[in-house]
Amino acid sequence: MEETRTKRTSDSANPEVISAIQQLNRAIHSAGVDPRLLSLVHLRASQINGCSPCVHASIQSAKKQGESDERLHSVAAWRETPFFSDEERAALQLAEAATRLQDGAAGVTDEIWDDATDHFDEKQLNAIILEIALTNFFNRINRTVREQAGKSW
């Protein structure tokens, strides 16, 4: 017997919440971090969480920023590819460690933290951490309401 899935919706978003999210996004994007790197961080966290709308949105955003298909297709296996800089690897590693908390992983170890601080100043690092947290926030909302990829927001 096939299970019927009920459409869940969060279409009645609170304008105060939307305003707060917009302020967070402005803070993230004003910290001097390359927008392509932020898209890669968003993509990796969303891949881990299986959030199809966020995977789709981060790819679209990255492509608008000039990101290549080759690199986008390789984010899931970034450790095994030559396509990412040390700075990008530090950010991707931080995104994974901060996202995989539910897996019982160690979280952000001193080694991961030190690597990130070697590549980013305090303002940039705070923006990347906020991007990771905001991505995880949206991933959880989208998974809860069963949002589908490709819908225009």
Buried (B, 14 or more C-beta within 10 A) or exposed (E): EEEEEEEEEEEEEEEEEEEEBEEBBEBBEEBEBBBBBBBBBBBBBBBBBEBBBBBBBBBEBBBEBEBEEEBBEBBBEBEEBEBBEEBBBBBBBBBBBBBBEEEEEEEBEEEBBEBBBEBBEEEBBBBBBBBBBBBBEBBEBBBEBEBEBEEEE
